[in-house]
Amino acid sequence: MGWPGHAPYELAPEAGKRLHWLRRRLLSWFARNGRSFLWREPDRTPYEVVVAEVLLQRTTAVGVARAYSGFIEHFPSWTSLSQAPLECLESALRPLGLWRQKTLAFQSLAQSIEANGGAIPRTRTELERLRGIGPYTASAVLAIVYGRAEPLLDVNMARLLVRFLGSSEGAEASPKRTLHALALRLVRGKRSLEANWAALDFGALVCRARRPLCPECPLRTRCQYARSLKLQPTPSADVLSG
């Protein structure tokens, strides 16, 4: 599977081995340190999952966590969302920013899905035809609602891959298809969704854009970015890495 619109990208064998090691370490870290959000709970309906993913667009997960429960209570279904007065939707979305844009996207999306009998499309092409659904949100729907091994490639995962690999495989200038191939190799297989969430959380909490926690990072012994900093070993890194 390649990035939409591009031919498949073949990874070097060494990159595949390093990604396998990275996946195992991320899953181990996630079991102890992963973030807990209501929309990640296994009993969430497809509606609740899609709503969360649209809310998360260009908004922090922490911000969405504060508003999510109340939003679902006010708008518990596609019907209630499609029939809601615009001012009600705007009021609910205003604390998250981009509220005008999200209000129109939510109403259009709800009306489209209602017209489809309440069924959420099962293909990327159909999903991306809907207002408010771009490539990332389509991947999230396919991964979470339909259980497909789709990488949730956002800035956190991309930064983690680029820093960890450090080589031409993960260069900042890599085209989207290269990063997509790396991300797909990272998450495919059993526990694909956990691997996605582990990478997202690790990028948000440890491999941060500013002031990354490199001295404490459990990946530092094999991370090209950490090696370039010539950090001294720390007990936490020695214990958790290997």
Secondary structure, 3 states (H helix, E strand, C coil): CCCCCCCCCCCCHHHHHHHHHHHHHHHHHHHHHCCCCHHHCCCCCHHHHHHHHHHCCCCCHHHHHHHHHHHHHHCCCHHHHHHCCHHHHHHHHHHHCCHHHHHHHHHHHHHHHHHCCCCCCCCHHHHHCCCCCCHHHHHHHHHHCCCCCCCCCCHHHHHHHHHHHCCHHHCCCCCHHHHHHHHHHHHCCCCHHHHHHHHHHHHHHCCCCCCCCHHHCCCCCCCHHHHHHCCCCCHHHHHHCC
